[in-house]
Amino acid sequence: MMRKTRLDGLTTWKSPALSSDAISAPRRFARSLMLLSALAMGLNGCQSLIEQSYQPSVSPSSNPQIVDEVQKNDPRAAMGAREHPRIVASYGGEYKDAKTERLVARIAGALTAVSENPSQSYRITILNSPAINAFALPGGYLYVTRGLLALANDASEVAAVLSHEMGHVTANHGIERQKREEAEVIASRVVAEVLSSDIAGKQALARGKLRLAAFSRQQELQADVIGVRMLGEAGYDPYSAARFLDSMAAYSRFMSVDPEADQSLDFLSSHPNSAQRIELARTHARAFGQEGSVGDKGRDYYLDGIDGLLYGDSPEEGYVRGQTFLHGGLGIRFDVPPDFKIDNKVEAVMATGPNDIAVRFDGVADNQNQSLTNYISSGWVTGLDPSTIQPITINGMEAATARASADRWDFDVTVIRNNSQIFRFLTAVPKGSDALEPTANVLRTSFRRMTPAEAASLKPLRIRVVTVRPGENISTLAARMMGTDRKLDLFKLINALPMGAAVSPGDRVKIIAE
């Protein structure tokens, strides 16, 4: 069992009633640990969102990239419009960059001209998420994440993804899926009513939604056929579909090295990526000619369009730098022990270490200004030992700690007040482990306010396109990568360089830097 699964199963925190102005905008709302498994399954590629939590302040873009207005009289467009704000909120908002938007519009425009339904208008949104994903909603709503754009190496690869999603739209797969969803409404209500207070019920609902969300294998293969045909007829390299499927599979393998990596929001989680499917894509492409002799890849103008693209965490979510989490907007930072991995998730910052040690960090608005000892004992911690509650001071800030136990776990709970916010650490270790206090102590003692200079110096990571100079090689270029301790592997991955590949002076490659 992976550590992430163990952490997701913890039941120490009850789900607190959070203020609408909980810290870090809509993406840092605290959730109960026992709901993480269900939430992790909430959204996958090629799916509709059902009952996702979102902020009503998030609304459809007033400036769609492809059309000024989606077809008003099309009931399918109304379905897409209803779900659009939920999609945007769940993926951290829209990514606004004129150069990148023009690039995606150029690619989509070429595909629209050869679509099976040329009268279908498309509204394409770039989502501000590092996840690698793309999906469609009925009525021509298409979505692609900036994470996917960062992984792609030419325009034809993005065209392959978009044409596949357009295939779902033109084949009305979303309407067919909607009918399947409606058929299970009664069953879902029964589960919700009978098991509403039981985590098993919530997980059952989440699994059901995930099952309904994914398109069927036949629909995926049908979209593949449509997509490859559109690629070839639009003048793009028709083999890019198989090529980018390979790249996404390599990315999935890269991420799976870290057992805590959450790939639930990624393309391959709902798009089967079998070797047979890749070969079928190549077979369809052969109708246009031999590989390497047909179609435009659009590499140069694509690299121009993504140079400077935001990579990884956005400033609104804070940054992970090695063993440190920093958030300039909130003005706070803390460290985790040397062997820990930090995962800046949507609902909280998670960290996992050896021997099944897990940490969760989040925050809530401090509206009542009650004492922190009273706050800890106010009912949101299950298994709390009241005799262990004690007030402390952490780097000049009011704080409190306590211990709790549940099932096979021991917990340290630490809360810290900073201005109008309460930050919360939950450290979990297997029952009886002597690692609880040392781990919690690292978190507590390292938590501090950032200086204005520190906050100002924080810069996001971006895709930088560089030209290989004489004397440079893969190793020297990879050494310039930032934000990862696996520089060479990630450099090869984002540039789709196979084992044994080399670069030559004049080549253009991507690196990750500030």
Secondary structure, 3 states (H helix, E strand, C coil): CCHHHHHHCCCCECCCCCCCCCCCHHHHCCCCHHHHHHHHCCCCCCCCCCCCCCCCCCCCCCCCCCCCCCCCCCHHHHHHHHHHHHHHHHCCCECCCHHHHHHHHHHHHHHHCCCCCCCCCCEEEEECCCCCCEEEECCCEEEEEHHHHHHCCCHHHHHHHHHHHHHHHHCCHHHHHHHHHHHCHHHHHHHHHHCCCCHHHHHHHHHHHHHHHCCCHHHHHHHHHHHHHHHHHCCECCCHHHHHHHHHHHHHHHHHCCCCCCCCCCHHHCCCCCHHHHHHHHHHHHHHCCCCCCCECCHHHHHHHHCCCEECCCHHHCEEECCEEEECCCCEEEECCCCCEEEECCCCEEEEEHHHEEEEEEEEECCCCCCHHHHHCCCCECCEEEEEEEEEEECCEEEEEEEEEECCEEEEEEEEEECCEEEEEEEEEECCCCCHHHHHHHHHHHCEECCHHHHHHCCCEEEEEEECCCCCCHHHHHCCCCCCCCHHHHHHHHCCCCCCCCCCCCCEEEEEEC
